[in-house]
Amino acid sequence: MTSHESNIVQSFATHELNLHNGKFKTINTNPKFKAITFLTSKNASINFPQVLVQKIHNQININNNSIKIYIDRNDTNIILNNLIKHNYKILEVKDE
């Protein structure tokens, strides 16, 4: 299997067979991160408290008014709550 196929397989496979030793290994299929995409004003920065900024693992500017952030699944509610309080329009929340 190639590296790009690995992500697809891990989304539905429950076990992996090691061909060298013949042993099965359980695969954790629970996504670790949530991706949240939201609208922001043109070229604006996210005005989160530093405590929340530290919870963002990665940020991608999709276009001039749309940002995608990657966070731990456990932090989803606090980040969404903060986005809503700051009047950001949530476009998408999904497992990554």
Buried (B, 14 or more C-beta within 10 A) or exposed (E): EEEEEEEEEBEEEEEBEEEEEEEEEEEEEEEEBBBBBBBBEEEEEBEBEEEBEEBBEEEEEEEEBBBBBBBEEEBBEEBBEBBEEEEBEEEEBEEB
